[in-house]
Amino acid sequence: IEVLRPRYFFPMHFGYDYQTTERFKQQIANLGLSAQVFVIQEQGQTFTLND
């Protein structure tokens, strides 16, 4: 993430431990990176990106 600097980031491969995505979002914020990390709360959740 530090090298690619994506605008949006969706954490994946965390099984059903959805709290992992919230922790990941906090870690990215603590690093001062500007990627918008989406918090996943349930299977099948959808997201809309507006540019």
Backbone as JSON, one array per atom type, in Angstrom:
{
  "sequence": "IEVLRPRYFFPMHFGYDYQTTERFKQQIANLGLSAQVFVIQEQGQTFTLND",
  "N": [[0.83, -1.19, 0.0], [1.96, 1.21, 0.73], [3.72, 1.62, -1.38], [2.2, 1.41, -3.77], [0.1, 3.2, -3.33], [-2.9, 3.27, -3.41], [-6.15, 4.66, -4.17], [-8.5, 3.62, -3.14], [-9.09, 0.9, -0.9], [-9.78, -2.45, -0.27], [-9.84, -4.63, 2.27], [-9.01, -8.1, 2.29], [-9.32, -11.71, 2.56], [-9.62, -12.5, 5.3], [-11.17, -14.3, 6.54], [-13.98, -14.88, 8.56], [-13.64, -12.96, 10.42], [-14.55, -10.08, 10.87], [-13.8, -7.8, 12.24], [-11.18, -7.47, 11.71], [-10.94, -5.86, 9.45], [-11.57, -3.32, 10.38], [-9.47, -2.89, 12.18], [-7.35, -2.92, 10.38], [-7.92, -0.66, 8.86], [-7.44, 1.31, 10.78], [-4.7, 0.95, 11.2], [-3.64, 1.75, 8.73], [-4.39, 4.44, 8.75], [-2.85, 5.28, 10.92], [-0.35, 5.15, 9.81], [-0.4, 7.3, 8.21], [-1.26, 7.19, 5.62], [-3.15, 7.85, 2.64], [-5.1, 6.23, 1.54], [-8.44, 5.2, 1.1], [-9.82, 3.05, 3.2], [-12.03, 0.44, 3.2], [-14.4, -0.72, 5.49], [-15.44, -3.89, 6.12], [-18.38, -5.46, 7.02], [-20.09, -7.59, 6.83], [-20.84, -10.65, 5.09], [-21.3, -10.5, 1.6], [-21.76, -7.81, 1.5], [-22.16, -4.66, -0.11], [-20.61, -1.96, -1.93], [-20.42, 1.47, -2.93], [-18.65, 3.45, -5.12], [-17.82, 6.77, -5.49], [-16.62, 9.06, -7.69]],
  "CA": [[0.0, 0.0, 0.0], [2.84, 2.38, 0.77], [4.34, 1.79, -2.69], [1.19, 1.61, -4.82], [-0.73, 4.35, -2.96], [-4.23, 3.22, -4.03], [-7.16, 5.58, -3.66], [-9.43, 2.78, -2.37], [-8.53, -0.4, -0.53], [-10.71, -3.38, 0.35], [-9.13, -5.76, 2.88], [-9.54, -9.41, 1.9], [-8.67, -12.91, 3.1], [-9.63, -12.42, 6.75], [-12.16, -15.24, 7.04], [-15.2, -14.23, 9.05], [-13.26, -12.03, 11.49], [-14.78, -8.78, 10.23], [-13.11, -6.75, 12.99], [-9.87, -7.31, 11.09], [-10.95, -4.75, 8.5], [-11.53, -2.07, 11.16], [-8.1, -2.75, 12.68], [-6.51, -2.6, 9.24], [-8.19, 0.75, 8.53], [-6.75, 2.12, 11.78], [-3.26, 0.85, 10.95], [-3.35, 2.59, 7.56], [-4.5, 5.83, 9.21], [-1.7, 5.55, 11.78], [0.82, 5.32, 8.94], [-0.56, 8.56, 7.49], [-1.54, 6.94, 4.2], [-4.42, 8.47, 2.27], [-6.03, 5.27, 0.95], [-9.71, 5.02, 1.79], [-9.96, 1.64, 3.51], [-13.43, 0.12, 3.45], [-14.62, -1.67, 6.56], [-16.4, -4.91, 5.73], [-19.1, -5.86, 8.22], [-20.87, -8.81, 6.62], [-20.68, -11.3, 3.8], [-22.21, -10.0, 0.58], [-21.9, -6.36, 1.6], [-21.81, -3.95, -1.34], [-20.06, -0.62, -1.76], [-20.53, 2.35, -4.07], [-17.54, 4.39, -5.21], [-18.17, 7.99, -6.2], [-15.46, 9.9, -8.03]],
  "C": [[0.87, 1.24, 0.0], [3.45, 2.66, -0.6], [3.31, 2.14, -3.75], [0.31, 2.83, -4.58], [-2.11, 4.33, -3.64], [-5.16, 4.26, -3.41], [-8.13, 4.83, -2.74], [-8.76, 1.46, -2.06], [-9.6, -1.22, 0.19], [-9.92, -4.53, 0.95], [-9.81, -7.08, 2.51], [-8.79, -10.5, 2.64], [-8.54, -12.85, 4.62], [-10.64, -13.39, 7.36], [-13.43, -14.5, 7.44], [-14.91, -13.3, 10.23], [-13.34, -10.61, 10.93], [-14.11, -7.63, 10.97], [-11.72, -6.49, 12.43], [-9.85, -6.1, 10.17], [-10.92, -3.4, 9.22], [-10.11, -1.83, 11.7], [-7.15, -2.35, 11.56], [-6.69, -1.13, 8.85], [-7.44, 1.67, 9.5], [-5.24, 2.1, 11.56], [-2.85, 1.74, 9.78], [-3.4, 4.06, 7.95], [-3.3, 6.2, 10.07], [-0.42, 5.76, 10.98], [0.75, 6.63, 8.15], [-0.81, 8.38, 6.01], [-2.95, 7.42, 3.88], [-5.43, 7.5, 1.66], [-7.31, 5.2, 1.78], [-9.91, 3.52, 1.98], [-11.42, 1.39, 3.88], [-13.53, -0.94, 4.52], [-15.74, -2.62, 6.12], [-17.04, -5.45, 7.0], [-19.89, -7.14, 8.06], [-20.61, -9.36, 5.23], [-21.72, -10.75, 2.83], [-22.44, -8.5, 0.62], [-21.47, -5.71, 0.29], [-21.36, -2.53, -1.01], [-20.27, 0.16, -3.04], [-19.38, 3.35, -4.02], [-18.0, 5.59, -6.03], [-16.92, 8.81, -6.44], [-15.92, 11.25, -8.49]]
}
